[in-house]
Amino acid sequence: MTSSTESRVASAPPAAGGAPRGRVPDFFIVGHPKCGTTALYLMLRGHPGVFMSEVKEPQFFATDQRSRLSRRGEQPSARRPRTLDGYTALFAAAGAEQLVGEASPQYLRSRAAPSAIAALRPDARIIAILREPASFLRSFHLQMVSSRVETETDFKTAIALEDDRRAGRRIPRGCHHPDALLYSDHVRYVEQLRRYHDLFPAEQVLVLVYEDYRRDNEATVRRVRRFLGVDDTHPIETVDTKPLNAVRSRPLHQLLGMGRRARNNPAAASRVEHVVNALTPSLLRNDVFRRRWHKLVYARPEPPDEAFMRELRARFKPEVQALGDYLGRDLMSTWGYDELD
């Protein structure tokens, strides 16, 4: 093994009994969500010199972002390991010559993740992706509804609920990530980046702009490959992930979620969730029923309320200006904020 390869193959600290734990990732895609992290994860995964865990978003280091259910003692699943042994097991299949990475978009907002990553892997490379704030939050709100974290399907109303929710009011029953519903807190881009820059040298942190990424997937992925130090001439199979649908029927969407929960974490699922899971697979094998079900449950999102989007951009203009200054880039023009009154 060459010295350069040896530097890549880093293990976590030894366990209490002295046995070494497995590989700790060489790089982390830290977020934000709805900014192309899934597509980047998939495209990097196609490179022979890169190993990405089968599980996207293990969220291991974002201990402050873990759900209320987990804090109440819910059994962690293999997809969300809570021990270092369980986490490093996600990368056990990586070859010695491969770089190892994972993608958890929760890490950028997390206050705990940067220091936890730095403690185990101070030479890690960090990749962050930022998106124009108003469009980011609109897409993120759709995800929260789809994930059954949010029950308010109107974006403008959900934003208006932030003050109540910060005070612990108007939080959906059973919501397992109430902090995620404080939408404006996600748009603290400079603060979030500084947490990584304070711990990692500048050359180990790559900040991408989502709009550049959307405009030219291949160029961005090659830039990421060069940043990671792997061959950037290997062919790239571009990925275009499907946009989220809006939820038309919350009760039916909830039913689907119950079955999914029973499949993904059977130890934590209720009896009712197991019954739902036992019934729905047979129904969903019927193509006609599946298409009708989908039309009942989901619809294309309504066009954005442009007046409200402009209002949001006015609110976030100081953050965009500060971020542009921080990165040394004219994001006011890139994101159209120079056109605001």
Buried (B, 14 or more C-beta within 10 A) or exposed (E): EEEEEEEBBBEBEEEEEEEEBBBBBBBBBBBBBBBBBBBBBBBBBBBEBBBBBEBBBBBBBBBEBBBBBBEEEBEBBEBBBBEBEBBBBBBEEBEEEBBBBBBBBBBBBBEBBBBBBBEBBEEBBBBBBBBBBBBBBBBBBBBBBBEBBBBBBEBBEBBEBBEEBBEEEBBBEEBBBBBBBBBBBBBBBBEBBEBBBEBBEEEBBBBBBBBBBBEEBEEBBBBBBEBBBBEBEEEBEEBEEEEBBBBBEBEBBBBBBBBBBBEBBEEBBEEEBBBBBEEBEEEBEEEEEEEEBBEEBBEEBEEBBEEBBBBBBEBBBEBBBBBBEBBEEEBBEBBBBEEEE
